[in-house]
Amino acid sequence: MTSQSLRTCGAVAAALSLALLASACAGSDSPAASGAGGDNGGKPVTLTYWTWTSGAEAATAEFNRTHTDIQVRFSQIPGGPDGYSKISNAIKAGDAPDVTTVEYSMVPEFASQGYLKDLTASSGELVKKSFPAGVQNLVTFGGRTWSVPFDATPQVYFYRKDLFEKYGVNVPTTWDEYRTAAEKIKAADPAARIGSFPTDAPLQATLSWQAGARWFRVEGDAWKPAIDDAPSQKVAAFWQGMLDDDLVFRHGAGTPEESKSRADGTSAGVIGASWSAGPMIAAMPDLKGKWGVAPIPHWGTPASGMYGGTSFAVPKGSRHEAAATEFITWMTTDPASMRARVGALKSPSSALPANPAMAEVAAQAFDTSYFGGQDLYALTRAQVATIVPGWTWGPVWGKVGADFKDEAARGGLPGALAKAQRSAATAITDRGLELAG
């Protein structure tokens, strides 16, 4: 993964609206002078760390094994809206963890509400030194650093090699080929589908990004949402057609139904990212050697969006910022951290680190036998160069995502785009931010 290739990553604008910055500054704590053990009478500082990411518990255990001045108490929390509600409620109650993971899509929202500490002084140089420009821009805006990147997440396509061979289907390279393959699989086995399509905002966003959409822009000091733009409408129409024609399952992401369909072979493929492989390995060990991975199908030219992706943040209310940033630095730069993540027995990580040096470590530590010897990291690192530039995450992603999902379940994907567009405009003004005309 080169610095130049990651410059193509979609990014939060370098200068966000002044209103957003004012809101973020007003809500942030001043940096705490909390050296590792220095403010604790010489005793070890104990940090609390909340995350949903694979391999994190094993990495934390390795940190605790090798450090005496800082110890970390790990807590697994849900991903998605439930996890963010837990984090935000804890911050409001004055009971925030010292370190948590925040997806790139949520960094502007958390920062604009004053939920995150400004890490410019403690981690700004780390971010500049260790991460390519495109990823830096996902966590740094208004001249301030709000979190430290963990992974890069270009889309890829996981598929069952044995099932594709059984049905005589080639791995699709375009979305037209994907639909043709879906029709062929259903015709061969009425109980089988090429995969499932969760009607949620994260997947819709990343597929729209791939098609050239830009859901949020910054114009001067104002936000301009464009969630129902032409590329997004094209993507929504394609997938609504797939759903209406019963060519994909409607299973929600991470539901028991989705997991069962992958395990029993009724789902022949999965749209995901590098991080998807770890849970697959843990949940489906009997399918070792049967899965392959390929670039995501495209609309005519190879392209990708970022599907997920997380960063490390220090929430407002942490009393141990210096120790927290020391832990974050270790997690994002020390090879022992990535080796522990990848080698975790209970929940192995397959994330592609945004730090190029750590990506090399992960690639060397990852066991390629599950994918029949195929090099997952070589493929996903190559896809970073296909990420479409220009994407910006907005400051009201939580509201947009919830309203999109609700409307998609009721009225379909095209209507959900329109609802999310209205929701974004209302939420921006309700937050006290300026809406572009």
N, C-alpha and C positions, 0 to 999 in steps of 0.2 A: 504494500500500500504506500504510494508516494504522496508527498505533500501536494504536488500538482494535481493528482487525481482527486484528492479530497477537496480541492478547491471547487469542484463541481457540485458539492453537497448543497442542498437547499439550506438556507440559513435565516435566522432571525436578523432583521435589518440591523446594520451597524449603529444606526441612530434611530431609536424608536421615538414615539411622540413625547414631547416634553411633559404632557399630562401624565403619561404612564410613569415616567421617571420620577416625577414629583410624588406620585402615589407610592412608588417603591421606596423612595428615600424617607418619606414621612413615616412609613410603617416599619422600617428596619431598626434593629438594635445597633448601637455603636459597637465596634469590635471589642471583644472581651480579652483582657490580658490573662489568658488562662493557660500558661505553659504546662507542659507535660509534667504534672506533679508539683509544679512550682506554686500553684495556688491551693495546694491540698496538704500543706504541712509536710511535704516530702513523701507523702504516701502516694501510691499509684492512683492515677485518675481513672475512674470507671465511666466509660462512654456507653450510651444506648444507641443502637443501630437498627433501623427498620428498613426492610426491603422485601421484595418478592422474587428477586433474581436468582437464577440457578447458580449453584456453587458458592453462594455468598457465605453460607454457614461454615463450609470447609475453609474458605479463605480467612474468615474471622478467627477460626480455631488456630490456624497457622500463625496469624498475627499475635494472638495471645500467647502462643507457645514461645515466640521469639522476642517478646517485649515484656519488660518488667515495670516500666514507668506508666504505661497505659494498658488497661484491660478493657475489652469491649464485650458488652452484653448484647447478644444477637436476638432479634425478634423477627419471625417471618410474618409478613402482613399480606393481605390480598393485593393483587394487581388491579388496575383499572379504577373505576369510580369509587368502589368500596375502600380501596387503599387510600385514595386521596382524601376521602371524607375523614378517615381515621387520622391522617396526618394533620389536616387543617383543623379538625376539632381539638386535637391535642395542643396545637399551637395556640388556639384561642383560649384554651383552658389553662395555659401556662405549664403544660406538661409535655412539651415537645421532646422528641428524641434529639440526640446530639448530631446524628448523621442519618440521612435518609436518601433513598434514590428518588429522583424526579425525572420523568420522561422529558425529552426535548420539547414535546408538544405542550407541556405544562409549565415549563420554566418561565415564559413571559407572564402567564396568569399568576403563578405564585409570587413572582417578583413584584408585579404590579399591585398586589394586595399587601405587600409588606411581610410576606410569610418567610422570606429567605434573608439570611445575613449576606451582606456585601462582602465577597471573598477577594476583592481586588488586591488588598494588601497582603493577604496570606497565600493566595493561590493564583493570582493573576500571572505571575511570571511562569509558574508551572504550566498553566494552560498555553501561554505563548510559546514556551520552549518545547513542550512534549506533544502538541497536537497540531495537525494541519489546519490551515486557515478556515476551511469550510466548516469544520467541527467546532473550532473556536467560536465562530459566529453563532452557533446554536446556543451558547451559554454566556456569551459576552455581548452586551449591547449598552448603548448610552455611555460607553467608555468604562463600564464596570463589569466585573466577572461575578456571576451569580451562582454558578455551580461548576463542577469539574467533569468533563466528558468521560464516559466509560466505553460505550461501543458505537460502531458504525453498522447500519442495518439496511443495506440494499436488498430489495426483494429477490427471492429465488423461488424455484418451483421444485418441490419434492414429489417424487412419483414412485409407484411400485413397479419395479422392472419386470417382475414376474407376471403381473396382471396386464401390463401393456403388451407384453409378448403374447400372453394368452388371448387377448382381444385383437391382436394384430394392429395395434395402434402405435404410431410414431410419437415421440416426445414433441409436443407442439412448440413451435418457435414464434408463432403469431397468435393473436386472439381468435382470428378466423379459424386457424388450425385447431385451436383449443375447442371451439364449439363443434367442429367436425369430429374431433376425437370423442367429445362428450356424447354426441349422437350415436357414434359407433359402439361405445361401451354400453350405453343403455339398451341399444338394439340387441347386443349379444347377451346381456344379462339384465333383465328388467329390474332386478333388485340392486344393481350396482350403479354407481355414478362416478364421474370423473373426480368429484370432490364435493365440498360444501362451500356455501357462500354466506358467512355471517353478515347480516345486514346491520353492521355497526359502523360508526364514523371512522375509526382508525383504518379499517381496510378500505373503505370508500375513499378516504383521504389519500392513502398511499397509491392507490390505483389511479386516482385523478392526477396526482403529482406526476406519475409516470407518463400520463397522456399530455402533460404540458399545462395543467391547471395551476393557478396561483390563488389559493383561497383567501389570503390576506395580503394587503400591501400597506405600506406607509407612505402617505402623501403629505409632505411637510410635517405638520404636527398632528395629522389626523390618520385614523385607520379607515381603510376601504376594504370591506369584505366582498368577495366575489365567489361564493361557494357554489352558485348555480351557473358558473361560466360554461362556455361551449364544450371544452374538453371534459368537464365533469358530467355534463349532460350526456355526452357520447358514452362515457363509461357506465353511467347509471342505466341508460337505455340497453346497453349490451347485457348487463347483468340482470336487469329486470326481465329481459327476454329469456335468459337462461333459467331464471326462477319460474317464469310463467309456463315454460315448456317442460318443466320438471327434468332439467338436464343436470342440475346440481341439488344436493340436499340443502335444506334451510337451517341446518344445525348452527346454533350460536357458538362463537369462539370459546373453546375451553369447556364446553358442556359435556356431560357424560355421553350424550348421543354422538357428539362429534368424535370423542375419544374411542367409543365403541366401533364406529364405522371405520376408523383407521385401523384398529386392531383386527377386526374380522374381515377386512378386505372388501367391504362394500364401497368404501371410498378409495379410489385409486391414486389420488394425488392431494397435495396440500400447498397452498400459497403461503409462503413464510419468509423467514430471513435466517441468518446464521444461528441466531438464538433458538430457533425452533427445533434444531436437531437434538439438543441436550434432553429436553423432555421426551422426545420420541425414543431416544435410546433407553431412558429410564423406564418408560411406560410399556414399550414393546420390544423387550429383549429377544423374543422368539422370532422376530422379523429381521434379525441381523442378516445383512447381505442381500436383502430383497428391495431395499430402498435405494434410489438414485437421486441425484440433485442436478438441476439444470438452470440456466438463466431463465428469468421470468419471461413468458410470452410478451410480445410487444405489438405495436400498431403499425409496424412497417420498418422501423429503425430501432435497433437495440437501445433500450432505455430502462431506467428503474427509478423508483421513489424510495424513500426511507420508511421502512415498516417498523415503527417503534423506535427504540433507542433510549438509553438511560444515562443519567449523570448523577454525580454525588453532590448533595447540598447540605448545608448546615442551617437548620430551621431557626427562625426567630425564637428566642427563649433558651437556646443552648448556653450553658455557663462554662463550656470548655472548648471554645473555638480553636485555640491553638492545638490542643490535643486532637480535636476532630479533624483539623486539616492535616495533621501529621498522619493520622490513620488513612485519610483519603489519598494522600500522596503515596503511601505504601501500597494501597489497593490499586492505584493506577500506574505505578512505575516499577514496582519490585517484581521480578520474575516469579518469586515464590508465591505471590498472590495468584497469578494466573495459572501456575502449575497446580495449585491446590484446587482452584475452581474447576479446571478441566478434569482433574483426577477424582473429583468428589464421587463417592460411591452411591449416595442416596439421590443426589440431584446434580448431575454433572452439567457444567456449563459448556456451551459451544459458541458463546458470543464472540464476535469479531471485534477485538479491542480497537478503539479509535487511535490509541497511541501506537504508531507503527512498530516500535520496539517490542511492545507487549503482544502485538499481533504475531510477530515472529515466534515468540515464546509459546503462544497458544497453538500455533500450527505444528510446532515440534512436539507438543505434549498430547495433541489430540490423536486418539486411536481411530484410524481410518477404516478399520475392518468392518464396522457396522454398515458402511456404505460400499462394501465390497472392494475396498482399497482406493476408492475415489477420494481425492483431496478436497474436502469441503472448503478449507481455508483458501486454497489457491483459486477456487471458483468464486467464492464470495469476495475476496480481495479484488479480483478482476472486475467484478460488477460495480465496485465503488466508482470507477471511471464513467459508468453509464448513468449515474444519478443526475437527473435533470436539474439544472441550476435555477435559482430564482424563487424557491419556495420559502415562505415565511409563516411561522406559527403565530396565531393571534393571541390576544390577552384574555379571551373568553372561551377557551376550548372546552372546558367542562360543560358549560351550558349548551354549546353547539352540539357536542357529542350526544348528550342526553336527548335533546329535542330531535336530532336526526334519527336516532335509534327508535324513538317512540313513533315518529311519523312513518318510518320505513316499515314498521310492523303493521301499521294501519292502512297506509295508502300507497306504499311502494317507493322505490328509490328516487324517481324523478321528483315526486312530491316532497320527499324528505330533503332534497337539496334546496327547494324553495323555502321550506319551513326553516331549515338551518340558516339560510341567508337572512330571513326576517329576524330570527332569534339572535344572530350575531349583531345585527344593527341595533336591536333593542338593548342587548346586554352591554354593548360598548358605551352607549349613552348612559345607561343606568349606572355604569361603573364610574361615570364622570369623565370619560375619555372623549376625545373629539372624533366625530364621524365624518368622513369625507363625503362631499356631495356627489 
